[in-house]
């Protein structure tokens, strides 16, 4: 997340920033630099609201150091309690993420708004850009403070409608301090296991791990539900858990409010799912010893009986046979003629949305 800059020239008391994204001199003159660097801006009486003391720390789990998103996240979390929208990662994503959560993205700026540039727009890089609106002049010009990757802190001023004007202005509302976020997805990759993704932040909590509670089968505190807790230090998190529950069920994901802070626990989402059922594939050869002229046959069965899907027969890593189990769950696979000798054949049930993968083997002797 950076705003692309090039050489600058003095215009009176201001320095015009020459952008390098193919801007003309007239376009470059539309954005003027008021100061650059923590010390330079402090000398001009334009500070960083304390960011120079903490810019190496991460705010809202953004990349620490010189970063536009980390600086803006700091301003939103200093003296204000503002929740990070789900999906707000690179600066370019901030506007769409805000809109999805009903946060206004307006064309009319106010002090305290976040100026937002979409990707490759008016001098922004492919990652977009964000800045903090410090003031709005009577003539419509805005003054912003900002930071950039591999660059330095700065204040700029730009006229309305100029070639450096932002895509929009995000007007973040105050938060009551409770966590925000969502349950993104849940699936069962193997028997008895769930695999889920979510995203959450606690706007008034100190940096560090966040605690979550999962309730399976119903809301928490309801009799008979299965619950577990976990912690994650990331805004977007991923967790895998083996469950006692083996039937179709419902998952409730809660973000736990940090102790000693305002707000309360937050339900991030509810999803129905089905844990994959363990399976057992069994196989036997119609004849385990045959002549070279005959084609081997393998009788396959997959349990439980409602399991459906594809069964492959492998010789080493090469597939030599395939059958689809539908109903009933027993099938006979006729294989191509095999070379003389002893061979171990692997029979693999590939699994399905609701049933886990399983395998077995048989030994064939060809005379």
C-alpha positions as CSV (number, residue, x, y, z in Angstrom):
1,X,0.0,0.0,0.0
2,X,1.9,3.0,-1.2
3,X,1.3,6.2,-3.1
4,X,3.6,6.5,-6.0
5,X,5.9,9.5,-5.9
6,X,8.7,10.9,-8.0
7,X,10.8,14.1,-8.0
8,X,9.3,17.2,-6.4
9,X,9.6,20.9,-7.1
10,X,9.0,24.0,-4.9
11,X,5.9,26.0,-5.6
12,X,5.9,28.9,-3.2
13,X,5.8,27.4,0.3
14,X,4.6,24.1,-1.1
15,X,6.4,21.2,-2.9
16,X,4.5,19.7,-5.8
17,X,4.7,16.0,-5.9
18,X,5.5,14.5,-9.4
19,X,3.8,11.2,-9.6
20,X,5.4,8.4,-11.7
21,X,2.3,6.7,-13.0
22,X,2.5,8.6,-16.3
23,X,1.2,11.9,-14.9
24,X,1.7,15.1,-16.8
25,X,3.3,18.2,-15.0
26,X,-0.2,19.7,-14.8
27,X,-1.5,16.7,-13.1
28,X,1.4,16.5,-10.7
29,X,0.8,20.1,-9.7
30,X,-2.6,19.1,-8.4
31,X,-1.1,17.4,-5.3
32,X,1.2,19.4,-3.1
33,X,3.5,18.2,-0.4
34,X,3.3,20.1,2.9
35,X,6.0,18.1,4.7
36,X,7.8,14.8,4.7
37,X,9.2,12.6,7.4
38,X,8.4,12.5,11.1
39,X,11.0,15.1,12.0
40,X,10.2,17.3,9.0
41,X,6.5,17.4,9.7
42,X,7.1,18.0,13.4
43,X,9.3,21.0,12.4
44,X,6.5,22.4,10.3
45,X,4.0,21.9,13.2
46,X,2.4,19.0,11.5
47,X,2.8,15.9,13.7
48,X,1.9,12.2,13.4
49,X,-0.5,12.0,16.3
50,X,2.1,9.9,18.1
51,X,2.6,7.4,15.2
52,X,6.4,8.0,15.0
53,X,6.7,6.4,18.5
54,X,4.8,3.2,17.6
55,X,5.0,2.9,13.8
56,X,7.1,-0.3,14.2
57,X,4.1,-1.9,16.0
58,X,1.2,-3.5,14.1
59,X,-2.3,-1.9,14.3
60,X,-5.4,-3.9,13.2
61,X,-2.9,-6.7,12.3
62,X,-1.6,-4.5,9.4
63,X,2.0,-4.7,8.2
64,X,4.1,-2.7,10.8
65,X,6.5,0.1,9.8
66,X,6.0,2.6,7.0
67,X,2.6,1.5,5.7
68,X,-0.5,3.5,4.7
69,X,-2.9,0.9,6.1
70,X,-1.0,0.6,9.4
71,X,-0.9,4.3,9.9
72,X,-4.6,4.8,9.2
73,X,-5.5,1.8,11.4
74,X,-3.5,3.5,14.2
75,X,-5.4,6.8,13.7
76,X,-8.7,4.9,13.8
77,X,-7.7,3.1,17.0
78,X,-6.2,6.1,18.8
79,X,-8.8,8.0,20.8
80,X,-11.5,6.3,18.8
81,X,-12.9,2.8,18.9
82,X,-13.5,1.6,15.3
83,X,-14.0,-2.0,14.1
84,X,-12.0,-3.3,11.2
85,X,-14.3,-4.4,8.3
86,X,-14.0,-8.0,7.3
87,X,-12.0,-8.2,4.0
88,X,-10.1,-4.9,4.6
89,X,-6.5,-6.0,3.8
90,X,-4.6,-4.1,1.1
91,X,-5.7,-0.5,0.8
92,X,-7.5,-1.2,-2.5
93,X,-9.9,-3.5,-0.6
94,X,-10.9,-1.0,2.1
95,X,-13.7,0.7,0.1
96,X,-15.5,-2.5,-1.0
97,X,-15.0,-4.1,2.5
98,X,-16.6,-1.0,4.1
99,X,-19.5,-1.0,1.7
100,X,-20.3,-4.7,2.3
101,X,-20.7,-3.9,6.0
102,X,-22.8,-0.8,5.4
103,X,-20.1,1.7,6.2
104,X,-20.5,4.9,4.2
105,X,-18.1,5.5,1.3
106,X,-18.9,9.1,0.3
107,X,-17.7,11.6,-2.3
108,X,-17.9,14.5,0.2
109,X,-15.0,14.5,2.7
110,X,-15.0,15.4,6.4
111,X,-12.2,15.7,8.9
112,X,-11.6,12.2,10.3
113,X,-12.7,10.4,7.1
114,X,-10.3,8.0,5.5
115,X,-9.4,9.0,1.9
116,X,-9.3,5.9,-0.2
117,X,-7.8,5.2,-3.6
118,X,-8.6,2.0,-5.5
119,X,-5.9,0.1,-7.3
120,X,-3.9,2.1,-9.8
121,X,-6.1,5.2,-9.4
122,X,-4.8,8.7,-9.5
123,X,-1.3,7.8,-8.6
124,X,-2.0,4.9,-6.2
125,X,-0.1,1.6,-6.7
126,X,-1.7,-1.7,-7.6
127,X,-2.4,-2.2,-3.8
128,X,-4.3,1.1,-3.6
129,X,-3.8,3.7,-0.9
130,X,-5.4,5.2,2.2
131,X,-4.8,8.4,4.1
132,X,-6.3,10.3,7.0
133,X,-8.3,13.4,6.2
134,X,-6.9,16.1,8.6
135,X,-9.0,19.0,7.4
136,X,-11.2,20.3,4.5
137,X,-10.5,23.9,3.3
138,X,-13.2,26.3,2.4
139,X,-12.2,26.1,-1.3
140,X,-12.8,22.3,-1.2
141,X,-9.1,21.2,-1.0
142,X,-8.4,18.5,1.5
143,X,-5.3,18.0,3.7
144,X,-4.3,14.5,4.4
145,X,-1.6,12.8,6.4
146,X,-0.2,9.4,5.2
147,X,2.5,6.9,5.3
148,X,3.9,4.6,2.6
149,X,5.8,1.4,2.2
150,X,9.5,2.0,1.6
151,X,8.9,5.7,1.9
152,X,8.1,8.1,4.7
153,X,5.4,9.9,6.6
154,X,4.0,13.0,4.9
155,X,1.2,15.5,4.7
156,X,-0.3,16.6,1.4
157,X,-3.0,18.9,0.1
158,X,-5.0,18.4,-3.1
159,X,-7.9,20.2,-4.9
160,X,-11.3,18.6,-5.4
161,X,-11.6,16.9,-8.8
162,X,-7.8,16.9,-9.4
163,X,-5.9,14.0,-10.8
164,X,-4.8,13.0,-7.3
165,X,-8.3,13.1,-5.8
166,X,-9.3,9.9,-3.9
167,X,-11.8,7.3,-5.2
168,X,-13.9,8.0,-2.1
169,X,-14.0,8.8,1.6
170,X,-14.7,6.1,4.2
171,X,-16.7,7.3,7.2
172,X,-16.0,4.8,9.9
173,X,-18.6,4.8,12.7
174,X,-17.7,4.5,16.4
175,X,-17.8,1.1,17.9
176,X,-19.1,0.0,21.3
177,X,-15.9,-2.1,21.7
178,X,-17.3,-5.5,20.8
179,X,-15.5,-7.7,18.3
180,X,-16.5,-7.7,14.7
181,X,-16.0,-10.2,11.9
182,X,-17.6,-13.2,10.3
183,X,-17.5,-17.0,9.9
184,X,-16.3,-17.4,6.4
185,X,-16.5,-21.2,5.7
186,X,-16.7,-24.6,7.3
187,X,-16.2,-28.0,5.7
188,X,-15.2,-31.6,6.7
189,X,-12.0,-32.7,4.8
190,X,-11.8,-36.1,6.5
191,X,-13.7,-38.3,8.9
192,X,-14.7,-36.6,12.2
193,X,-12.9,-33.4,11.3
194,X,-14.0,-29.8,10.6
195,X,-11.9,-27.2,8.9
196,X,-13.1,-23.6,9.1
197,X,-12.0,-20.0,8.3
198,X,-13.1,-16.7,9.9
199,X,-12.0,-13.1,10.3
200,X,-12.4,-10.9,13.4
201,X,-10.9,-8.0,15.3
202,X,-11.5,-6.5,18.7
203,X,-11.3,-2.7,18.3
204,X,-10.4,-1.7,21.9
205,X,-8.2,-4.7,22.8
206,X,-4.4,-4.6,23.1
207,X,-2.4,-6.3,20.3
208,X,-2.1,-10.0,20.7
209,X,-4.1,-13.2,20.4
210,X,-7.9,-13.2,20.3
211,X,-10.1,-15.9,21.9
212,X,-12.9,-17.7,20.2
213,X,-15.6,-20.2,21.2
214,X,-17.2,-22.8,18.9
215,X,-20.5,-24.4,19.8
216,X,-21.6,-27.5,17.8
217,X,-25.2,-28.5,17.7
218,X,-26.7,-25.3,19.0
219,X,-25.9,-22.0,20.7
220,X,-23.5,-22.0,23.6
221,X,-24.9,-22.7,27.0
222,X,-27.5,-25.0,25.5
223,X,-27.7,-28.5,26.9
224,X,-26.1,-31.2,24.9
225,X,-23.9,-29.1,22.6
226,X,-20.2,-29.7,22.0
227,X,-17.9,-26.7,22.6
228,X,-14.3,-25.8,22.3
229,X,-12.2,-22.7,22.5
230,X,-9.1,-21.6,20.5
231,X,-6.9,-18.5,20.1
232,X,-5.5,-16.7,17.0
233,X,-3.3,-13.7,16.6
234,X,-4.4,-13.1,13.1
235,X,-7.3,-11.0,11.7
236,X,-8.1,-13.9,9.3
237,X,-7.8,-17.2,11.0
238,X,-8.0,-20.9,10.1
239,X,-8.7,-23.8,12.5
240,X,-9.0,-27.6,12.2
241,X,-10.7,-29.7,14.9
242,X,-11.6,-33.3,15.5
243,X,-15.2,-33.5,16.8
244,X,-17.1,-36.0,18.9
245,X,-20.2,-35.1,16.8
246,X,-20.5,-37.4,13.8
247,X,-23.9,-36.4,12.4
248,X,-25.2,-33.4,10.4
249,X,-25.0,-30.4,12.7
250,X,-24.7,-26.6,13.1
251,X,-21.7,-24.6,14.0
252,X,-21.9,-21.3,16.0
253,X,-18.7,-19.2,16.1
254,X,-18.3,-16.6,18.8
255,X,-15.5,-14.0,19.2
256,X,-14.9,-13.4,22.9
257,X,-14.6,-9.8,24.0
258,X,-11.2,-9.0,25.6
259,X,-11.5,-8.9,29.4
260,X,-11.5,-5.5,30.9
261,X,-12.6,-3.7,27.7
262,X,-16.0,-2.3,26.6
263,X,-18.4,-4.4,24.6
264,X,-19.5,-8.0,24.8
265,X,-18.9,-11.3,23.0
266,X,-20.0,-11.4,19.4
267,X,-21.6,-14.2,17.3
268,X,-19.6,-14.2,14.1
269,X,-21.8,-16.6,12.2
270,X,-23.8,-19.9,12.0
271,X,-23.3,-22.6,9.4
272,X,-24.8,-26.0,8.9
273,X,-22.4,-28.8,8.0
274,X,-22.0,-32.5,7.9
275,X,-18.9,-34.2,9.3
276,X,-17.5,-36.9,7.0
277,X,-18.3,-40.4,8.0
278,X,-15.5,-43.0,8.3
279,X,-15.6,-45.6,5.6
280,X,-14.1,-49.0,5.0
281,X,-13.5,-50.4,1.5
282,X,-13.0,-54.1,1.3
283,X,-11.9,-56.1,-1.8
284,X,-11.2,-59.6,-2.8
285,X,-10.1,-61.2,-6.0
286,X,-12.5,-63.6,-7.8
287,X,-9.4,-65.7,-8.3
288,X,-6.1,-64.8,-6.7
289,X,-4.1,-66.9,-9.0
290,X,-4.8,-66.8,-12.8
291,X,-3.1,-67.5,-16.1
292,X,-1.7,-64.8,-18.2
293,X,-4.6,-65.2,-20.7
294,X,-7.3,-64.3,-18.1
295,X,-8.4,-60.9,-17.0
296,X,-8.4,-60.4,-13.2
297,X,-11.6,-59.5,-11.4
298,X,-11.9,-57.6,-8.1
299,X,-15.1,-57.6,-6.0
300,X,-15.3,-54.3,-4.1
301,X,-17.6,-53.2,-1.2
302,X,-17.7,-49.8,0.5
303,X,-19.3,-49.3,3.9
304,X,-21.4,-47.8,5.3
305,X,-23.9,-48.8,2.7
306,X,-25.0,-45.3,1.8
307,X,-21.4,-44.3,0.7
308,X,-21.3,-43.4,-2.9
309,X,-18.5,-42.4,-5.3
310,X,-15.5,-43.7,-7.3
311,X,-13.3,-46.7,-6.5
312,X,-9.9,-47.0,-8.3
313,X,-7.7,-50.1,-8.6
314,X,-4.0,-49.2,-8.7
315,X,-0.9,-51.2,-9.6
316,X,1.8,-49.1,-8.1
317,X,0.9,-45.5,-9.0
318,X,-0.9,-46.6,-12.3
319,X,-4.6,-46.8,-12.3
320,X,-5.7,-50.1,-14.0
321,X,-9.4,-50.1,-13.1
322,X,-12.2,-47.8,-12.0
323,X,-15.8,-48.3,-10.9
324,X,-18.5,-46.0,-9.5
325,X,-20.3,-47.1,-6.4
326,X,-24.0,-46.1,-6.5
327,X,-26.5,-48.7,-5.3
328,X,-25.9,-51.3,-4.1
329,X,-22.4,-50.6,-2.6
330,X,-20.9,-53.8,-4.1
331,X,-19.4,-53.9,-7.5
332,X,-17.1,-56.2,-9.5
333,X,-14.2,-54.6,-11.5
334,X,-12.7,-56.4,-14.4
335,X,-9.1,-55.4,-15.0
336,X,-6.9,-55.6,-18.1
337,X,-4.7,-58.7,-18.5
338,X,-1.6,-58.4,-16.2
339,X,2.0,-59.5,-16.8
340,X,3.3,-62.7,-15.1
341,X,4.4,-62.5,-11.6
342,X,3.1,-61.4,-8.2
343,X,1.6,-57.9,-7.8
344,X,-0.1,-56.0,-4.9
345,X,-3.1,-54.1,-6.1
346,X,-4.4,-51.1,-4.1
347,X,-8.1,-50.5,-4.0
348,X,-9.0,-46.9,-3.2
349,X,-12.4,-45.4,-2.4
350,X,-11.9,-41.7,-3.3
351,X,-14.5,-40.5,-0.8
352,X,-17.4,-38.0,-1.3
353,X,-18.8,-34.9,0.3
354,X,-20.1,-36.8,3.2
355,X,-17.8,-39.9,3.4
356,X,-14.1,-40.2,4.0
357,X,-11.5,-41.8,1.8
358,X,-10.3,-45.3,2.5
359,X,-8.2,-48.0,0.9
360,X,-7.2,-51.7,1.1
361,X,-5.1,-54.1,-1.0
362,X,-5.1,-57.5,-2.6
363,X,-2.3,-59.7,-3.9
364,X,-2.6,-61.1,-7.4
365,X,-0.5,-63.9,-8.8
366,X,-0.3,-64.3,-12.6
367,X,1.1,-67.5,-14.0
